Amino acid sequence: MKSDIREKNNYTLLCDFYEFAMCNGFFEAGFADKVVYYDMFFRSVPDHASYAIIAGLEQLIEYFESLEFDDCDIDFLRSKGIFDERYLDYLKNFKFECDVWALPEGSVAFPQEPLLIVRGPIIQAQMLETMVLLTINHQSMIATKANRIVSAAKGRPVVEFGSRRAQGYSGANLGARASYIGGCAGTANTLAEKIYGVPALGTMAHSWVQLFPTEYEAFKTYAEVYPDNCLLLVDTYDTLKKGIPNAIKVFNEVVVPSGNRPKGIRIDSGDIAYLSKKARIMLDEAGFPDAQIMASNSLDEFTIENLLLQDAQVDSFGVGERLITSKSWPVFGGVYKLTTIEGKDGELIPTIKISENVAKITNPGFKNLYRLYDNESGKALADVITLNDEKIDDSGEYEIFHPVYTWKRRTLTNFTAKPLLEQIYKKGKLVYELPSLEEIREKVQSELETLWEETKRIENPHEYIVDLSYDLWKTKEDLLEKHGKTFSRR
């Protein structure tokens, strides 16, 4: 289901103030029409994983489609007292004119790869930085975390339960969307289904049980209301001595006589591994081997993996705050860097950012991204970042090499090279057909199937190869050498 509900807020001013100040400076310096290229990329994957799941492009497109400055925006900027009136007039008549290329949502991506490239007048491309980053960073972080949790569950459904612990309304709604892209079966957030089509799921809370004189009466009433969807929360008072026996009693007295089978029970506290094993025995002996056991309570990929190593008898998981906030690694460190300046004659002039921190040295130039697949296994062998006008010839041999440790080389044969970036905007016009949420989920699964299992390990995964083409590597080396004397004196 595609969303046709849009937030009504105007986010055009959701921009770091220095971006407006810089753009005013560009305008006064005569650079308003200077065409440049920016890349968005990230340097490391959250939780020391090897890959990330990219999400948020649809919301970024919504932002691009609604970019305009109303009179209130212009009056506010004027009130700051630092902006040239000609610049404010430019903003008042603003028209989005950029070209944009991006990895589609649901793509598997790796550090240093361009997730999104913006080409356009610097006064436009610069002011997009904050929204590009916050939109892609947030949903990619949650989608990546969700995928790790789903992977740890080994085929058992995971439901996102985190709305009440999310960072604000959009964090809850967009987090639910991203978690579904990452592989969750649904969300507790009802609005997320209305807006995005993410299945809204839920059972009961402890307050339902507490409201009734006895736990048995609470279960009985719930079963009478929902005889065909009866999943009972059994840990309000005593899971093994009261909760499960009362649930079994209600299953026998209410659910089965109504012609239904119980959905199961949920355990939300205590030693879940121990309780689930005991619960499984009790349910089986009572004639309900088909009753599911759901677990919740501060779960993440690490606790789920440990539970299953202990042979916990859990059929599904509800995961809340540690998913919706990506609690163990709450920042997806995407950055937005200038890589190319376009000369008057259309010449592309690569630029580089140099740092004493080697990881922060950027890859210059207007680029493309290829994934190389083994023709026999269908598995991904490596990614290669190239200059945009390069084509990888997959008809013969192709040598890849580590961009830092250049003696690490490998010659590939019998492979297929696939370009990954797709054009989203051409001169400000949307030229990309948005996929449905289900299509995005399917893309995640199809791309994950091309990764080796060692790359998908929860802990200490095998590092996936991301190399630079020789031409891009040489461009980078030449720029480093060009700026070397200045850099070495610092």
KELODREN-176548 format. One record per residue (C-alpha): residue in three letters; x, y, z. Coordinates in steps of 0.05 Angstrom, whole numbers, plus 5000, padded with zeros to 4 digits. Layout:
<recs>
ALAXYZ
...
</recs>
This chain:
<recs>
MET500050005000
LYS503050674980
SER502351275026
ASP497751835003
ILE498052185070
ARG503252725075
GLU505353125136
LYS503153845126
ASN509154175159
ASN513754595115
TYR520754305125
THR524354785077
LEU527655145136
LEU529654485170
CYS536754635151
ASP543054795191
PHE543455555194
TYR550555555167
GLU547855275102
PHE543555895091
ALA549356335112
MET554155985064
CYS549156015007
ASN548256755018
GLY555856815015
PHE555956404951
PHE550756874922
GLU554557504940
ALA561057194914
GLY557857064847
PHE557656304855
ALA550056214856
ASP550055854789
LYS556555454802
VAL554754724789
VAL557554224839
TYR556753504860
TYR555653244931
ASP555852524955
MET552352235015
PHE555951625044
PHE557551315112
ARG564151095141
SER562150515186
VAL556250065198
PRO552550085265
ASP554049525315
HIS560449355277
ALA556248985225
SER558748905153
TYR552849185115
ALA547149685122
ILE540049705095
ILE538450365061
ALA531650685073
GLY528351375071
LEU528751554997
GLU521151624990
GLN520852135046
LEU526752515016
ILE523052544950
GLU516952824986
TYR521553365014
PHE524353524945
GLU517353564916
SER515054064968
LEU521254514969
GLU518955244970
PHE519755865012
ASP513356205032
ASP512756925055
CYS513456735128
ASP520056375113
ILE522756975076
ASP520557455131
PHE523957015184
LEU530456985145
ARG530157735134
SER529357825209
LYS536257525220
GLY539258155190
ILE544957825152
PHE542057635085
ASP542458025020
GLU535658214993
ARG537557934925
TYR538957264958
LEU532157294994
ASP528857444927
TYR532356834897
LEU529556404953
LYS522656704945
ASN522656484871
PHE526355834886
LYS525555264837
PHE528954584849
GLU533554444790
CYS538253894814
ASP539953214786
VAL539752654837
TRP542151934835
ALA541151444892
LEU541250734915
PRO533950494916
GLU530750364983
GLY532049675008
SER539049654979
VAL544649315017
ALA550349815023
PHE557349845051
PRO561950385079
GLN564650935033
GLU559650784978
PRO555551364949
LEU548451274973
LEU546051904940
ILE549252404892
VAL546653104881
ARG548653534822
GLY546354254817
PRO547654984831
ILE551655014896
ILE546455474927
GLN541454904920
ALA545754294931
GLN548654574996
MET542054735028
LEU539654015019
GLU544953735066
THR541153705131
MET534853385104
VAL538652885061
LEU542552665121
LEU537052645174
THR532252285127
ILE536851745102
ASN540851675166
HIS534851555211
GLN531151035170
SER537450685148
MET539550615221
ILE532850315241
ALA532349865179
THR539349605192
LYS537949475266
ALA531349135249
ASN534748685198
ARG539948465250
ILE534448295299
VAL530447915247
SER536747545227
ALA537947345299
ALA530847085305
LYS532246565250
GLY525646575215
ARG521246735276
PRO516847355266
VAL519147995299
VAL514148555314
GLU516549265327
PHE513749475396
GLY517550125406
SER512850715392
ARG512450955463
ARG520050975470
ALA521451295402
GLN524551985395
GLY518152365377
TYR512352255331
SER516252195266
GLY521251735300
ALA515451265317
ASN512051295249
LEU518151285204
GLY521650795251
ALA515850315242
ARG516450395166
ALA523950275168
SER523349675214
TYR518449355165
ILE523349485108
GLY528649145151
GLY524348525157
CYS519748605217
ALA512948275209
GLY509148875235
THR508749435286
ALA504749625348
ASN503850315317
THR496850365288
LEU498251015251
ALA503950685214
GLU499050215181
LYS494450785161
ILE500051195132
TYR504950685104
GLY501350015104
VAL505649685157
PRO501249155191
ALA499049385260
LEU499148815311
GLY498048745385
THR495448345444
MET493748605513
ALA497348985568
HIS498248845642
SER493049385657
TRP487648935626
VAL489248395676
GLN489848875734
LEU483049175720
PHE479348525736
PRO478448205805
THR482347595783
GLU487047405727
TYR482346845706
GLU476647335697
ALA481047795656
PHE483147225610
LYS476046965604
THR473247645585
TYR478747755533
ALA477547075503
GLU470047205499
VAL471447855461
TYR476847565415
PRO475646805413
ASP479046745344
ASN485147165363
CYS486546995435
LEU493747115457
LEU494347225532
LEU499647595571
VAL501347115627
ASP506547455671
THR502547965710
TYR502747585776
ASP506146905770
THR507646615701
LEU508145875718
LYS503545815778
LYS497946275756
GLY498746565687
ILE499545955644
PRO494545515684
ASN489346065678
ALA490646135604
ILE489845385593
LYS483445395633
VAL480645955589
PHE482945615526
ASN478944995546
GLU472745355572
VAL472045915522
VAL476445875460
VAL475745145441
PRO468145115453
SER467445715407
GLY470445295351
ASN477245645352
ARG484345485373
PRO488345935419
LYS493646375387
GLY498146295448
ILE501346675505
ARG506247255514
ILE511747285566
ASP514247985582
SER518747895642
GLY523147405680
ASP527846875654
ILE524846805585
ALA529046205565
TYR527045815627
LEU519746045628
SER518645905554
LYS521245185561
LYS516645055620
ALA510845395585
ARG511844965523
ILE511444335565
MET505144575600
LEU501644785536
ASP503444135501
GLU501043705558
ALA494544095559
GLY493243935486
PHE495544595456
PRO501944445418
ASP499744955366
ALA499345525417
GLN504946015402
ILE509646315454
MET511447045443
ALA516947395482
SER518148135495
ASN521948545547
SER528048955525
LEU530148485470
ASP535248595414
GLU539348165367
PHE544247975422
THR539047745473
ILE535047385420
GLU541147015395
ASN542846815467
LEU535746585480
LEU535846135420
LEU542645865440
GLN539345665506
ASP533845305466
ALA528445795488
GLN521645565462
VAL519646235432
ASP515746285367
SER515847035358
PHE518747665388
GLY516248355405
VAL522148845405
GLY521349555429
GLU526150095452
ARG532549745431
LEU529949725359
ILE526250385351
THR532150775380
SER537650295356
LYS539750335428
SER546549985421
TRP548750455365
PRO543851035358
VAL547451425303
PHE548051245230
GLY553951675211
GLY552251885140
VAL555852505115
TYR554852965055
LYS561153205021
LEU563053624961
THR566553184909
THR566553554843
ILE566154254814
GLU563654354742
GLY567654834700
LYS564855324650
ASP566054854592
GLY563054264630
GLU569754004654
LEU569053604718
ILE574153824770
PRO574753324827
THR575553574898
ILE577853224961
LYS577353325036
ILE583853115071
SER584352925144
GLU589552645191
ASN584152125204
VAL584951705142
ALA577751465145
LYS575452185135
ILE579252285070
THR573852315016
ASN573551974949
PRO573552534896
GLY569852604831
PHE563052444801
LYS562251704813
ASN558451074799
LEU557850424839
TYR558149714813
ARG556849054847
LEU560448454818
TYR556647784821
ASP559547094812
ASN556046764753
GLU556246064783
SER553746194854
GLY550046854844
LYS553647124905
ALA556447834909
LEU564047834903
ALA565648564913
ASP563349274901
VAL567449764860
ILE566750514863
THR568650814795
LEU568651484761
ASN561951604728
ASP564251514657
GLU567650844671
LYS564550194650
ILE566849534680
ASP567949014626
ASP565348354654
SER566847954591
GLY573847764613
GLU578447874672
TYR577948464721
GLU582948614776
ILE580648914841
PHE585349184894
HIS585049484964
PRO585150244958
VAL590050315017
TYR593749645018
THR594549634943
TRP598548974942
LYS592148624962
ARG589648444893
ARG584947934862
THR583247774790
LEU575847624778
THR573147204721
ASN566246944701
PHE562547514736
THR557048014721
ALA557848754737
LYS551449124756
PRO551049884765
LEU547150044829
LEU545550784827
GLU539151004794
GLN537351704771
ILE531852004814
TYR531452724789
LYS533553034723
LYS534053794725
GLY529153814782
LYS524053344751
LEU522452674784
VAL524152124735
TYR523851534784
GLU517951084797
LEU517050974871
PRO516550234891
SER511349984940
LEU513349825011
GLU512649084996
GLU517149144936
ILE522349494980
ARG521948915030
GLU522848414974
LYS528948784949
VAL532148725018
GLN531147975019
SER533547874947
GLU539848274960
LEU541347915025
GLU540847254989
THR546847464947
LEU551247555009
TRP555446995038
GLU553246765107
GLU559846975137
THR558347695117
LYS551647665153
ARG554247425220
ILE551547815280
GLU558447865311
ASN565247905277
PRO562547865206
HIS567047775147
GLU568848445116
TYR565848555048
ILE570448814994
VAL569249534971
ASP574849764924
LEU576150364880
SER577350294805
TYR584350454783
ASP582251114751
LEU578651354814
TRP584451114858
LYS589351494813
THR585052124816
LYS585052084891
GLU592551954895
ASP593952544849
LEU589853014893
LEU593252764955
GLU600052884923
LYS597753574899
HIS595853784970
GLY601253365003
LYS606153925021
THR600854345053
PHE598053745090
SER604853495114
ARG606554175146
ARG600354175191
</recs>
